[in-house]
Amino acid sequence: MSLSIQTSQKGDVTLVACSGRITLGEETAQFRDTLRGLIKKGDKKILLDLGNVSYLDSSGIGELVGSFTSASNVGATMKLACLTRKIHDLLQITKLLTVFEVFDNDEAAIKSFA
């Protein structure tokens, strides 16, 4: 399954809903281009909904961290929501749960930006 990315606005928060696999190749390029485009456009509050992401490999993790860093460098905030058990465990093993703010659902994450 390839990667599908839908973006929408919830107030001043940009919701980026991903589904599929974020793996080396076309998927990571699409993921990177989408997030960096939002950051370049000036979006300051970005929420990644990863609830429908079935697989995240090391290059996907790299793009996630790179985008987080790019956002932070321009004063933007990026948070994660709706992690699957597999993605949650992966971020826990890599200690990235200590870097990202993670929420169980989009609503709680959106409220946290206020």
C-alpha positions, -999 to 999 in steps of 0.1 A, spaced: 0 0 0 15 34 -10 13 65 11 -18 88 10 -16 122 27 -46 145 33 -42 179 48 -69 200 63 -73 230 86 -88 228 121 -87 264 132 -51 275 131 -38 239 132 -29 221 100 -39 184 103 -18 160 82 -35 126 80 -13 99 67 -23 64 57 -2 36 42 35 30 45 62 56 51 92 38 36 124 45 16 117 59 -18 86 76 -32 67 76 2 94 93 22 99 119 -6 61 126 -6 61 128 32 91 152 33 78 174 5 44 177 21 57 186 56 85 209 43 60 226 20 37 234 50 66 247 70 79 268 41 43 282 36 44 294 72 22 269 90 31 271 127 10 244 142 12 210 125 -5 178 137 5 145 122 -23 119 124 -5 86 120 -34 63 129 -36 47 95 1 43 89 8 6 87 46 7 86 74 32 93 110 23 84 142 40 93 141 64 64 105 74 75 118 80 110 145 101 96 121 122 77 99 125 108 128 138 128 141 160 100 107 177 96 104 181 133 137 199 134 129 220 104 96 231 121 114 239 153 140 259 135 114 283 122 93 285 154 67 260 143 53 231 164 48 196 152 28 170 173 17 134 167 -16 118 172 -34 84 169 -3 62 168 -8 26 161 7 2 187 34 -7 162 44 29 156 42 38 193 65 8 202 89 19 175 91 54 188 95 41 223 124 18 214 141 47 195 135 70 225 116 94 201 86 95 224 107 118 246 111 142 217 76 143 202 44 153 220 20 124 213 -18 123 218 -44 96 217 -67 115 194 -68 146 171 -91 166 194 -68 164 224 -38 173 203 -56 203 187 -66 216 221 -30 213 233 -18 239 207 -38 266 225 
